[in-house]
Structures are given as structure tokens and as C-alpha cells.
Amino acid sequence: MLIIPAIDLKGGKCVRLLKGEEGTETVFSENPLQTARKWEGCGARLIHVVDLDGAFSGEPRNFEIIRDIVNTVSADVQVGGGIRNINTVEKYISVGVRRVILGTSAIQDRKFLIDVCKSFPERVGVGIDTKMGKIAVKGWKEVIDLDTEDFLNGLNAIGVSLVIHTDVDRDGTMEGVNLNAVEKFVKSSPIPVITSGGISSMEDIEKLSSLEEFGLVGIILGRSIYTGKINLNKAIQKFS
């Protein structure tokens, strides 16, 4: 199972939000490239980068920094946040991004999702963020009434290769993982799942590792590794 460090970019800095809410950011580093090198040095094989400015505005705002991260590390980089047209996807793929993660656009523009999956097979993931059991969109500011299992089956039919699930109610809270919610999501998904949100201890990772047999392929760590609550190197050594 992949243990994946997150780099969330806002205003060119590495930040973490509380429950995904704009204006709640804590700045952990003003040097994203240094942070990327640090996580790679801990053994990370994949780094999850989110352009928060892009997620909130609907268009990429930190492209140059993300390009520089890709050029700085040998680890794979996957990117989400504000990717809502095929030109943006092409731009990221062209600079070496391993996978693009679509959020709002995947839910609201099916034709776009189909076109991207056809053009870039195995390079497209979809982020499904849940808030109080419902799917959240537009930088987690809105929730929509959509059956999660039906949506996942539809993504599988289109050719989406990976799903990133975030429990927004736990994200950034350090309250611990909601295992029941993650288990329900993973078991309902015909697509491999990476999960995030609230993971704050090695015990949380241990619990989640029991879901590997059902299709959980990775865990994203954010605030826990920035605060030192989880030692990334030890987590990778033990669970990867």
C-alpha cells in the first residue's frame, strides 16, 4: 500500500486547511520544492499535490510551482485542483505529472471526463470528497445529492483508473480516521481507492491497511506528517 505525502498549495506556500474550508489554512512551509524533496527523502514514491487556489477559483494558479516540483523529485506526482478542461490536463501531462485528479469537472461534465480518459488512459483519477455522507464539489463549498455507488460504477465504465476519497469532515482535524465510512466507500468502489482525511496515527494506518483486500491501494497523509504526529519514513517502512 502506498503511503503518500500531500502538498497543498495556496499562495505558493504549503498549507493545510481545516475541513477543507477556505480561510482556515495553516502555513507549514514557504518552500514547496524543499518540502517535496524532504518527503521523497523519507521514501515517498508518489506525492499528492493539490492546487487549492485552483480548486477554489476553478482554474490552475500554481502551475509553475507544480512543474518545478515534478522536475525536482524522481517520485511520481499526481495533481488536483481546478483542472476543468483538456488543455489543462495536457499541460500537466506534458511537464511530467503522472496523474491528474479531476473533481468538480468529473461530476458536472461527463463528456469532458470521457474525452480525458480516452486521451490519457491510466493517467486520470477522480477525487470524490464526501461531507456528511454527500459528495462535495467546488473546493468542498457545495454538496450535491448523488448516489455514490452509482457514480463510482459510472466512472468505472468510462475508464477512470483511480479514485481519491477524502472524508472532508475529518480532513485536517487530526481526529482519527472514520474507518466505517472509508470501508463503506472502498467496498462500493469497483475502482482502486486512495483515501485521506483525519489520519493521525500509526494505529489509523494499521486499521486502514485491513482494507487492502477490498481495493484500498494508498493513504494520503497531510497535517499528521507536517506536525510530526506521524513519522512518514517509519510509516512507509512499515506499511509500503
C-alpha positions as CSV (number, residue, x, y, z in Angstrom):
1,M,0.0,0.0,0.0
2,L,1.3,3.4,-0.9
3,I,1.8,6.0,1.9
4,I,1.5,9.3,0.1
5,P,2.5,12.7,1.4
6,A,0.3,15.7,0.5
7,I,1.5,19.1,-0.6
8,D,-1.4,21.6,-0.6
9,L,-0.6,24.8,-2.3
10,K,-2.1,28.2,-1.5
11,G,-0.4,31.4,-2.5
12,G,2.7,29.4,-3.4
13,K,3.0,28.0,0.1
14,C,2.5,24.6,1.7
15,V,-0.7,24.8,3.8
16,R,-3.3,22.6,5.5
17,L,-6.9,23.5,5.8
18,L,-9.4,22.5,8.5
19,K,-12.3,20.5,7.0
20,G,-11.5,22.0,3.6
21,E,-12.7,25.5,4.5
22,E,-11.1,28.4,2.8
23,G,-9.6,30.8,5.3
24,T,-8.6,28.1,7.8
25,E,-5.2,27.5,6.4
26,T,-2.1,26.9,8.5
27,V,1.2,27.6,6.6
28,F,3.7,24.8,7.2
29,S,6.3,25.7,4.6
30,E,7.1,28.6,2.3
31,N,9.2,26.3,0.1
32,P,7.2,23.6,-1.6
33,L,10.2,22.3,-3.5
34,Q,12.2,21.8,-0.3
35,T,9.1,20.0,1.2
36,A,8.8,17.7,-1.9
37,R,12.5,16.8,-1.5
38,K,12.0,16.1,2.1
39,W,9.1,13.7,1.6
40,E,10.9,12.0,-1.2
41,G,13.9,11.6,1.1
42,C,11.6,9.8,3.6
43,G,10.9,7.2,0.9
44,A,7.8,8.5,-0.8
45,R,7.2,7.1,-4.3
46,L,4.2,9.2,-5.0
47,I,3.4,12.8,-3.9
48,H,-0.1,14.2,-4.0
49,V,-0.2,17.9,-4.9
50,V,-3.4,20.0,-4.6
51,D,-3.7,23.5,-6.1
52,L,-6.1,24.9,-3.5
53,D,-6.2,28.3,-5.3
54,G,-7.2,26.3,-8.4
55,A,-9.8,24.3,-6.5
56,F,-11.5,27.5,-5.2
57,S,-11.2,29.6,-8.3
58,G,-11.8,26.9,-11.0
59,E,-8.5,27.3,-12.8
60,P,-4.9,26.4,-12.0
61,R,-3.0,29.1,-10.1
62,N,0.2,27.2,-9.0
63,F,1.2,25.6,-12.3
64,E,4.8,26.8,-12.3
65,I,5.5,25.5,-8.8
66,I,4.0,22.2,-9.6
67,R,6.1,21.9,-12.7
68,D,9.2,22.7,-10.6
69,I,8.2,20.0,-8.0
70,V,8.0,17.4,-10.9
71,N,11.4,18.5,-12.1
72,T,12.9,18.4,-8.5
73,V,11.9,14.9,-7.5
74,S,12.1,11.5,-9.1
75,A,9.0,10.3,-7.2
76,D,5.7,10.3,-9.2
77,V,3.5,13.4,-8.8
78,Q,-0.3,13.5,-9.1
79,V,-2.1,16.8,-9.2
80,G,-5.6,18.0,-8.5
81,G,-7.3,21.4,-8.1
82,G,-9.0,23.4,-10.7
83,I,-8.5,21.0,-13.6
84,R,-11.6,21.6,-15.7
85,N,-10.6,21.5,-19.4
86,I,-8.5,19.2,-21.6
87,N,-5.9,21.9,-22.2
88,T,-5.0,22.0,-18.5
89,V,-4.7,18.2,-18.5
90,E,-2.4,18.3,-21.5
91,K,-0.3,21.0,-19.8
92,Y,0.2,19.0,-16.7
93,I,0.9,15.7,-18.5
94,S,3.4,17.5,-20.8
95,V,5.6,18.6,-17.8
96,G,5.7,15.1,-16.4
97,V,2.8,14.9,-14.0
98,R,2.0,11.2,-13.6
99,R,-1.8,11.5,-13.0
100,V,-4.3,14.3,-12.9
101,I,-7.1,14.2,-10.4
102,L,-10.4,15.6,-11.5
103,G,-13.0,16.8,-9.0
104,T,-15.9,19.1,-9.8
105,S,-15.4,18.7,-13.6
106,A,-15.7,14.9,-13.4
107,I,-19.1,15.2,-11.7
108,Q,-20.5,18.1,-13.7
109,D,-19.1,17.4,-17.2
110,R,-19.4,13.8,-18.2
111,K,-18.2,14.5,-21.8
112,F,-15.0,16.1,-20.6
113,L,-14.3,13.1,-18.4
114,I,-14.9,10.7,-21.2
115,D,-12.6,12.7,-23.6
116,V,-9.8,12.9,-21.0
117,C,-10.0,9.2,-20.2
118,K,-9.8,8.3,-23.9
119,S,-6.9,10.7,-24.5
120,F,-4.9,9.8,-21.4
121,P,-5.7,6.2,-20.4
122,E,-4.4,5.2,-16.9
123,R,-3.5,8.9,-16.2
124,V,-6.8,10.1,-14.9
125,G,-8.1,9.8,-11.4
126,V,-11.3,11.3,-9.9
127,G,-11.5,12.9,-6.4
128,I,-14.7,12.1,-4.6
129,D,-14.9,14.2,-1.4
130,T,-17.7,13.4,1.0
131,K,-19.1,15.8,3.5
132,M,-21.7,14.4,6.0
133,G,-22.1,11.5,3.6
134,K,-22.7,13.6,0.5
135,I,-20.4,14.4,-2.4
136,A,-18.8,17.8,-2.0
137,V,-17.7,19.9,-5.0
138,K,-16.2,23.4,-5.9
139,G,-13.5,23.3,-3.4
140,W,-15.8,21.5,-0.9
141,K,-18.0,24.5,-0.7
142,E,-21.1,22.8,-2.1
143,V,-22.7,19.3,-1.6
144,I,-24.8,17.6,-4.2
145,D,-27.4,14.8,-4.0
146,L,-25.8,12.0,-6.0
147,D,-25.7,8.3,-5.2
148,T,-22.0,7.5,-4.6
149,E,-22.2,3.8,-5.6
150,D,-23.9,4.6,-8.9
151,F,-21.4,7.3,-9.6
152,L,-18.5,5.0,-9.0
153,N,-19.9,2.4,-11.3
154,G,-20.3,5.1,-14.0
155,L,-16.7,6.1,-13.5
156,N,-15.5,2.5,-13.9
157,A,-17.4,2.2,-17.2
158,I,-15.8,5.3,-18.5
159,G,-12.3,4.1,-17.7
160,V,-11.2,6.1,-14.7
161,S,-8.2,4.3,-13.2
162,L,-8.2,5.6,-9.6
163,V,-10.4,7.3,-7.1
164,I,-9.2,9.6,-4.4
165,H,-11.6,9.6,-1.5
166,T,-11.4,12.4,1.1
167,D,-13.6,12.5,4.2
168,V,-14.0,16.3,4.4
169,D,-15.5,16.1,7.9
170,R,-12.2,14.7,9.2
171,D,-9.8,16.4,6.9
172,G,-7.2,18.4,8.8
173,T,-8.9,17.7,12.2
174,M,-6.4,15.1,13.4
175,E,-9.5,13.3,15.0
176,G,-8.6,10.0,13.6
177,V,-9.9,8.1,10.6
178,N,-13.6,7.2,10.2
179,L,-13.0,3.6,9.4
180,N,-16.6,2.7,8.8
181,A,-17.1,5.5,6.3
182,V,-13.9,4.5,4.4
183,E,-14.7,0.8,4.5
184,K,-18.2,1.5,3.1
185,F,-16.7,3.7,0.3
186,V,-13.9,1.2,-0.6
187,K,-16.3,-1.8,-0.7
188,S,-18.7,0.1,-3.0
189,S,-16.0,1.1,-5.5
190,P,-15.1,-1.1,-8.5
191,I,-12.0,1.2,-8.9
192,P,-8.9,1.2,-6.8
193,V,-9.1,3.8,-4.0
194,I,-6.7,6.1,-2.2
195,T,-8.1,7.6,0.9
196,S,-7.4,10.6,3.1
197,G,-8.9,12.6,5.9
198,G,-8.3,12.6,9.7
199,I,-5.5,10.0,9.6
200,S,-3.5,10.9,12.7
201,S,-1.6,7.9,14.0
202,M,0.1,4.7,13.0
203,E,-2.9,2.9,14.5
204,D,-5.1,4.7,12.0
205,I,-2.9,3.4,9.2
206,E,-2.9,-0.1,10.7
207,K,-6.8,-0.1,10.6
208,L,-6.9,1.1,7.1
209,S,-4.4,-1.5,5.9
210,S,-7.1,-4.1,6.6
211,L,-9.0,-2.7,3.6
212,E,-6.3,-3.5,1.1
213,E,-8.0,-6.7,0.2
214,F,-11.1,-4.7,-0.8
215,G,-9.2,-2.3,-3.1
216,L,-7.6,0.3,-0.9
217,V,-4.2,1.0,-2.6
218,G,-3.0,4.1,-0.8
219,I,-3.3,6.5,2.1
220,I,-2.6,10.3,1.8
221,L,-1.1,11.9,4.9
222,G,-1.2,15.7,5.4
223,R,-1.3,17.5,8.7
224,S,-0.1,14.5,10.6
225,I,3.3,14.4,8.9
226,Y,3.7,18.2,9.0
227,T,3.2,18.3,12.7
228,G,5.3,15.2,13.3
229,K,2.3,13.2,14.7
230,I,3.2,10.5,12.1
231,N,6.8,9.9,11.0
232,L,6.5,9.5,7.3
233,N,9.7,7.4,6.9
234,K,8.6,4.9,9.6
235,A,5.1,4.7,8.1
236,I,6.5,4.0,4.6
237,Q,8.9,1.4,6.0
238,K,6.2,-0.4,7.9
239,F,3.2,-0.3,5.5
240,S,4.6,0.1,2.0
